[in-house]
Amino acid sequence: MKTRIITAFLCVALASCASQETPRDVDTVSSDKIKTLFPPKVTKADEKGLSIRFAEVSMGFDATCNPFRSFSDERNDCNELPESVKTLAIDHCEKHGKKAVFMGNSQNIIQMTVSKFTCQDKD
């Protein structure tokens, strides 16, 4: 019985760590209402993808988006990316002959945005 409880707990813990975002091509992500305060910095990069950290400022709120994304089938449709971040991601993946795909945002301990991208084969 104890083993089942531990196994159930581990499954729930692992599932909660999984990304809840829907992947999108970087080209389709809006940049209308978001800018960076400082130049973005690539924190991890390889041929499979990259992570970019930046401090952001957003102007306005899209009333059609649920900020908690709890009832959305397409969870990261509300996320936006600054042009400078999109350019870094596209250029990095282009070097490997691939396209950049936006996997979603998270925040680090000092509340800076961390955007994750994968480099996938072009269709």
C-alpha positions as a Python dict, from the first residue, in 0.01 Angstrom:
ca = {
    (1, 'M'): (0, 0, 0),
    (2, 'K'): (281, 239, 89),
    (3, 'T'): (445, 174, -250),
    (4, 'R'): (125, 267, -435),
    (5, 'I'): (95, 595, -246),
    (6, 'I'): (457, 685, -321),
    (7, 'T'): (412, 588, -688),
    (8, 'A'): (95, 798, -716),
    (9, 'F'): (268, 1094, -554),
    (10, 'L'): (565, 1069, -793),
    (11, 'C'): (335, 1050, -1097),
    (12, 'V'): (146, 1362, -987),
    (13, 'A'): (472, 1545, -914),
    (14, 'L'): (617, 1457, -1256),
    (15, 'A'): (297, 1553, -1438),
    (16, 'S'): (290, 1892, -1269),
    (17, 'C'): (644, 1964, -1390),
    (18, 'A'): (555, 1898, -1754),
    (19, 'S'): (505, 2196, -1981),
    (20, 'Q'): (144, 2306, -2011),
    (21, 'E'): (207, 2515, -2321),
    (22, 'T'): (112, 2443, -2680),
    (23, 'P'): (409, 2475, -2920),
    (24, 'R'): (383, 2751, -3184),
    (25, 'D'): (604, 2870, -3469),
    (26, 'V'): (792, 3181, -3354),
    (27, 'D'): (676, 3369, -3664),
    (28, 'T'): (313, 3345, -3548),
    (29, 'V'): (371, 3488, -3198),
    (30, 'S'): (257, 3848, -3156),
    (31, 'S'): (493, 4129, -3049),
    (32, 'D'): (237, 4410, -3038),
    (33, 'K'): (226, 4495, -2668),
    (34, 'I'): (559, 4376, -2529),
    (35, 'K'): (912, 4516, -2512),
    (36, 'T'): (1229, 4429, -2322),
    (37, 'L'): (1380, 4652, -2054),
    (38, 'F'): (1731, 4521, -2124),
    (39, 'P'): (1872, 4321, -2414),
    (40, 'P'): (1771, 3952, -2391),
    (41, 'K'): (2033, 3695, -2293),
    (42, 'V'): (2063, 3338, -2421),
    (43, 'T'): (2098, 3117, -2113),
    (44, 'K'): (2112, 2771, -2277),
    (45, 'A'): (2163, 2682, -2640),
    (46, 'D'): (2237, 2377, -2852),
    (47, 'E'): (2123, 2235, -3186),
    (48, 'K'): (1796, 2115, -3028),
    (49, 'G'): (1686, 2453, -2891),
    (50, 'L'): (1753, 2741, -2657),
    (51, 'S'): (1631, 2939, -2359),
    (52, 'I'): (1630, 3319, -2353),
    (53, 'R'): (1603, 3532, -2038),
    (54, 'F'): (1474, 3890, -2046),
    (55, 'A'): (1305, 4157, -1838),
    (56, 'E'): (982, 4260, -2006),
    (57, 'V'): (736, 4542, -1998),
    (58, 'S'): (391, 4488, -2147),
    (59, 'M'): (150, 4759, -2244),
    (60, 'G'): (-217, 4683, -2204),
    (61, 'F'): (-403, 4360, -2147),
    (62, 'D'): (-586, 4146, -2400),
    (63, 'A'): (-934, 4105, -2252),
    (64, 'T'): (-1004, 3803, -2475),
    (65, 'C'): (-725, 3602, -2309),
    (66, 'N'): (-762, 3420, -1981),
    (67, 'P'): (-445, 3519, -1790),
    (68, 'F'): (-450, 3193, -1595),
    (69, 'R'): (-513, 2990, -1914),
    (70, 'S'): (-711, 2741, -1708),
    (71, 'F'): (-994, 2691, -1958),
    (72, 'S'): (-799, 2725, -2283),
    (73, 'D'): (-726, 2438, -2520),
    (74, 'E'): (-449, 2646, -2677),
    (75, 'R'): (-272, 2754, -2362),
    (76, 'N'): (2, 2988, -2482),
    (77, 'D'): (-200, 3180, -2742),
    (78, 'C'): (-196, 3479, -2505),
    (79, 'N'): (184, 3483, -2465),
    (80, 'E'): (374, 3742, -2666),
    (81, 'L'): (742, 3772, -2747),
    (82, 'P'): (950, 4085, -2801),
    (83, 'E'): (1095, 4118, -3152),
    (84, 'S'): (1452, 4095, -3018),
    (85, 'V'): (1375, 3759, -2853),
    (86, 'K'): (1207, 3626, -3168),
    (87, 'T'): (1508, 3731, -3376),
    (88, 'L'): (1754, 3554, -3143),
    (89, 'A'): (1552, 3232, -3158),
    (90, 'I'): (1503, 3240, -3535),
    (91, 'D'): (1872, 3317, -3602),
    (92, 'H'): (1990, 3040, -3368),
    (93, 'C'): (1774, 2774, -3533),
    (94, 'E'): (1853, 2899, -3884),
    (95, 'K'): (2222, 2828, -3814),
    (96, 'H'): (2123, 2462, -3780),
    (97, 'G'): (1892, 2466, -4084),
    (98, 'K'): (1579, 2444, -3871),
    (99, 'K'): (1284, 2659, -3767),
    (100, 'A'): (1228, 2801, -3419),
    (101, 'V'): (923, 2681, -3224),
    (102, 'F'): (806, 2868, -2911),
    (103, 'M'): (738, 2627, -2625),
    (104, 'G'): (625, 2878, -2363),
    (105, 'N'): (736, 3117, -2091),
    (106, 'S'): (827, 3073, -1728),
    (107, 'Q'): (976, 3304, -1468),
    (108, 'N'): (1300, 3268, -1278),
    (109, 'I'): (1355, 3349, -912),
    (110, 'I'): (1399, 3723, -977),
    (111, 'Q'): (1080, 3735, -1188),
    (112, 'M'): (1252, 3766, -1525),
    (113, 'T'): (1081, 3591, -1815),
    (114, 'V'): (1249, 3280, -1954),
    (115, 'S'): (1125, 3175, -2299),
    (116, 'K'): (1195, 2824, -2421),
    (117, 'F'): (1233, 2731, -2787),
    (118, 'T'): (1305, 2413, -2978),
    (119, 'C'): (1462, 2390, -3321),
    (120, 'Q'): (1256, 2162, -3544),
    (121, 'D'): (1290, 2050, -3903),
    (122, 'K'): (1129, 2279, -4156),
    (123, 'D'): (814, 2138, -4312),
}
